[in-house]
Amino acid sequence: MNLREEILKEHSKRQAVKIGNWIGNNPARFKELMELFLHDEYRVTQRAAWIISYCGDNHPKLIMPWLKEMLKKTQEPGVHNAVRRNVIRVLAGIEIPKPLAGLAMGICFDELSSPKSPIAVKVHAMSVLANLSKHEPDIKGELQATIELLMKTGVPALIARGRKVLKQIAKIQNKQ
């Protein structure tokens, strides 16, 4: 399969799943996807991000060696929202290694604070930070205050995820 051609052929969930299934748990194929994601043009990067999210759901171990580069990709100027959304979505479903926790926290708090961040990015960032707060209890206060402020916007998705994350934080605090 010519991966780049397949990515450009069609922008659909069906195509993303097809490519994700082809990649499977194959590190060489995943590396090829990551090279396109990290170094190709805007549209290829955007579409590759969706496939990476699919692969991360099904084979999270494939993601781990690439986490630092994925995080840095989200910080590039002008990066497509799909890149930020899908990378942060992947982070919400994995255990972030301690050496990358600070970088992930910074990115997620920046996304929560930015008025330009899409709602989907913000809700995934909340989940990432809630998960990180299990090992980094110092962020709970800032996270709680940020979520409470966001919930005042009245956006239903932010309110729903905010409630869920605040409950999660409260449970963590009660256990400690």
Residue pairs with C-beta under 8 A, 6 or more apart in sequence:
1 19
1 22
3 19
3 29
3 32
3 33
3 36
4 36
4 40
4 44
6 15
6 18
6 19
6 22
7 15
7 19
7 36
7 44
7 47
7 48
7 51
8 43
8 44
8 47
9 15
11 47
13 50
16 47
16 50
16 51
16 54
17 54
19 33
19 51
20 51
20 54
20 55
20 58
22 29
23 29
23 30
23 33
23 51
23 55
23 62
24 59
25 58
25 59
25 61
25 62
27 62
30 55
30 59
30 62
33 48
33 51
33 52
33 55
34 48
34 52
34 66
34 69
36 44
36 45
36 48
37 44
37 45
37 48
37 49
37 52
37 70
37 73
37 83
38 45
38 69
38 73
40 48
42 80
45 73
45 79
45 80
45 83
46 80
46 82
46 83
47 82
49 80
49 82
49 83
49 85
49 86
49 87
50 82
50 86
52 63
52 70
52 86
52 87
52 90
53 86
53 89
53 90
55 62
55 63
56 62
56 63
56 89
56 90
56 93
56 94
57 90
57 93
60 90
60 93
60 94
63 70
63 90
63 94
64 94
64 97
67 91
67 96
67 97
67 100
68 100
68 103
70 87
70 90
71 87
71 100
71 103
71 104
71 107
73 79
73 83
73 87
74 83
74 84
74 87
74 88
74 107
75 107
81 118
81 121
84 111
84 117
84 121
85 118
85 120
85 121
85 124
88 107
88 108
88 111
88 121
88 124
88 125
88 128
89 120
89 124
91 104
91 108
91 124
91 128
92 124
92 127
92 128
92 131
95 131
96 104
96 128
96 131
96 132
98 135
101 132
101 135
101 136
104 128
104 132
105 129
105 132
105 136
105 139
107 125
108 125
108 126
108 128
108 129
108 132
109 125
109 129
109 142
109 146
111 117
111 121
111 122
111 125
112 122
112 125
112 126
112 129
112 146
112 147
112 150
113 146
117 125
119 155
119 157
119 158
120 157
122 150
122 158
122 161
123 157
123 158
123 161
126 143
126 147
126 161
126 162
126 165
127 161
127 165
129 139
129 143
129 165
130 143
130 165
130 168
130 169
130 172
132 139
133 139
133 140
133 143
133 169
133 172
134 172
137 172
137 173
137 176
140 169
140 172
140 173
143 165
143 169
144 166
144 169
147 162
147 165
147 166
148 162
148 166
150 158
150 162
151 158
151 159
151 162
151 163
